[in-house]
Amino acid sequence: KQEVTQIPAALSVPEGENLVLNCSFTDSAIYNLQWFRQDPGKGLTSLLLIQSSQREQTSGRLNASLDKSSGRSTLYIAASQPGDSATYLCAVTAALASSGSARQLTFGSGTQLTVLP
Amino acid sequence: DTGVSQDPRHKITKRGQNVTFRCDPISEHNRLYWYRQTLGQGPEFLTYFQNEAQLEKSRLLSDRFSAERPKGSFSTLEIQRTEQGDSAMYLCASSLSYRSGANVLTFGAGSRLTVL
């Protein structure tokens, strides 16, 4: 069974800092990996999606990397801003061959980020 | 509105009552998913539809839970005889399947259930 772990569970940084959020998964047979943002009491917003054949994706100040063989992904946020404060969730889609379904995401518990002004 | 809509946004009920949540996916999306999220945890998969067919159900979906997507458009999730452990955010998502298998989900804002 796929398990996704995110470290740290919570992180507080001053505005302007660069930061890295970590995600690890136990089954490396994944189809893709996504990073989501969730604001308190709200749904999820997709930030970046990395296919299993890719090593990284970039969007603005965000950069996500994927090392499938070691079961790790990182989300790098440059020049953090108070508006970046939210919970960041990592999720993997299992490859069809290993799980029997490519249609569900397995999420980590998230990293709650607070960027202090 | 081009997003995924969920209704109601918040439901407070007494233990033992039945509740129903509705999800309206993005109109051209053929796949629809239900997830449950408890406080401090990531969402957990409940069930998934392709068009009107319910193709997969998690073991989390006990017999008190039923989901339908009768015309392949909107979906309902009903919880019968609610228990306090059912208190959670119920998230709906939709996607458009591609031959390549790419499957990017768009999530709704969720329906929060509080069982007293």
Contacts between the chains, C-beta under 8 A, distances in Angstrom:
chain1	res1	chain2	res2	distance
A	4	B	42	7.3
A	31	B	101	6.5
A	31	B	103	7.7
A	32	B	102	7.7
A	32	B	103	7.7
A	34	B	104	7.8
A	34	B	105	8.0
A	36	B	107	7.7
A	41	B	89	8.0
A	41	B	110	7.9
A	41	B	112	7.1
A	42	B	109	5.6
A	42	B	110	7.1
A	43	B	4	7.7
A	43	B	6	7.9
A	43	B	91	6.0
A	43	B	107	4.4
A	43	B	108	5.3
A	43	B	109	4.2
A	43	B	110	4.9
A	44	B	43	7.3
A	44	B	91	7.0
A	44	B	93	7.9
A	44	B	107	4.2
A	45	B	107	7.5
A	46	B	104	6.6
A	46	B	105	7.2
A	46	B	106	7.3
A	46	B	107	7.8
A	49	B	104	6.0
A	51	B	102	7.6
A	89	B	42	5.4
A	89	B	43	7.7
A	91	B	42	7.2
A	93	B	103	6.4
A	96	B	101	7.7
A	101	B	56	5.9
A	102	B	101	6.1
A	102	B	103	6.9
A	103	B	31	7.0
A	103	B	33	7.7
A	103	B	48	5.4
A	103	B	55	7.3
A	103	B	56	6.6
A	103	B	103	6.7
A	104	B	33	7.2
A	104	B	45	4.1
A	104	B	48	6.4
A	104	B	56	7.0
A	104	B	58	7.9
A	105	B	43	7.6
A	105	B	45	6.9
A	105	B	105	6.8
A	106	B	45	7.6
A	107	B	42	3.0
A	107	B	43	5.1
A	107	B	44	7.4
A	108	B	42	5.3
A	109	B	40	6.6
A	109	B	41	5.3
A	109	B	42	5.1
A	110	B	40	8.0
A	110	B	41	7.9
A	110	B	42	5.7
